[in-house]
C-alpha cells in the first residue's frame, strides 16, 4: 500500500509538470502585447497602472489585453480541466 501512495504522488507530480508545460505553451501563443501584459501582471505582480506606465499604454488598454489573454487561456486550457481536477484530487 505504501508503494501505491508513492506511485500516485509521482504520477500527480508528472501530470502537474505536463500541465505547467501546456500552460506555458498557451501563454507563448498569446499575441505579443497580451503576453507582455499578462506576464507583467501575473509574473511580476505589477498593477495595471504600473504596466501601463512601463508599456506606455493606457490602463484601459492594459485591462483589454488582460481580458483578451485570460479569455484565450480559459478557452485553450478548458480541454485540460480533467487533468487539473485529477491532479487536485491526487494531492488530497
C-alpha positions as CSV (number, residue, x, y, z in Angstrom):
1,X,0.0,0.0,0.0
2,X,2.9,2.3,0.7
3,X,4.2,1.8,-2.8
4,X,0.8,2.8,-4.3
5,X,0.8,6.1,-2.4
6,X,4.3,6.9,-3.7
7,X,3.3,5.9,-7.2
8,X,0.2,8.1,-7.1
9,X,2.2,11.0,-5.8
10,X,4.8,10.6,-8.6
11,X,2.1,10.4,-11.2
12,X,0.5,13.6,-9.8
13,X,3.8,15.3,-10.0
14,X,4.4,14.3,-13.6
15,X,0.9,15.4,-14.5
16,X,1.4,18.7,-12.8
17,X,4.6,19.3,-14.8
18,X,2.9,18.4,-18.0
19,X,0.0,20.7,-17.2
20,X,2.5,23.5,-16.4
21,X,4.2,22.9,-19.7
22,X,0.9,23.1,-21.5
23,X,0.1,26.4,-19.7
24,X,3.5,27.8,-20.6
25,X,2.9,26.9,-24.3
26,X,-0.5,28.5,-24.3
27,X,1.0,31.7,-22.8
28,X,3.6,31.7,-25.5
29,X,0.9,31.5,-28.2
30,X,-0.8,34.7,-27.0
31,X,-0.4,37.8,-29.1
32,X,2.8,39.7,-28.1
33,X,1.1,42.7,-26.3
34,X,-1.3,40.3,-24.5
35,X,1.6,38.1,-23.5
36,X,3.6,41.1,-22.3
37,X,0.7,42.5,-20.2
38,X,-0.1,39.0,-18.8
39,X,3.5,38.3,-17.8
40,X,3.9,41.7,-16.1
41,X,0.6,41.2,-14.3
42,X,0.8,37.5,-13.3
43,X,4.6,37.0,-13.4
44,X,5.8,40.2,-11.9
45,X,2.6,41.2,-10.0
46,X,2.5,44.7,-11.4
47,X,-0.6,46.8,-11.1
48,X,-2.5,47.9,-14.2
49,X,-1.1,51.4,-13.7
50,X,2.5,50.1,-13.4
51,X,2.0,48.0,-16.6
52,X,0.5,51.0,-18.4
53,X,3.5,53.2,-17.4
54,X,6.0,50.6,-18.3
55,X,4.5,49.8,-21.7
56,X,3.4,53.4,-22.5
57,X,-0.2,52.4,-23.0
58,X,-3.4,53.4,-21.1
59,X,-4.8,51.4,-18.2
60,X,-7.9,50.7,-20.2
61,X,-5.6,49.1,-22.9
62,X,-4.0,47.0,-20.2
63,X,-7.4,45.8,-19.0
64,X,-8.4,45.0,-22.6
65,X,-5.2,42.9,-23.1
66,X,-5.8,41.1,-19.8
67,X,-9.4,40.3,-20.7
68,X,-8.2,39.0,-24.1
69,X,-5.3,37.0,-22.6
70,X,-7.5,35.4,-19.9
71,X,-10.3,34.6,-22.3
72,X,-7.9,32.9,-24.7
73,X,-6.2,30.9,-22.0
74,X,-9.6,29.9,-20.5
75,X,-10.7,28.6,-23.9
76,X,-7.5,26.9,-24.8
77,X,-7.0,25.3,-21.4
78,X,-10.6,24.2,-20.9
79,X,-9.8,20.9,-22.6
80,X,-7.2,20.1,-19.9
81,X,-9.6,20.6,-16.9
82,X,-9.8,16.9,-16.4
83,X,-6.1,16.7,-15.8
84,X,-6.2,19.6,-13.4
85,X,-9.0,18.1,-11.4
86,X,-7.2,14.7,-11.3
87,X,-4.0,16.4,-10.0
88,X,-6.0,18.3,-7.4
89,X,-7.8,15.2,-6.2
90,X,-4.5,13.2,-6.1
91,X,-3.0,15.8,-3.8
92,X,-5.6,15.3,-1.2
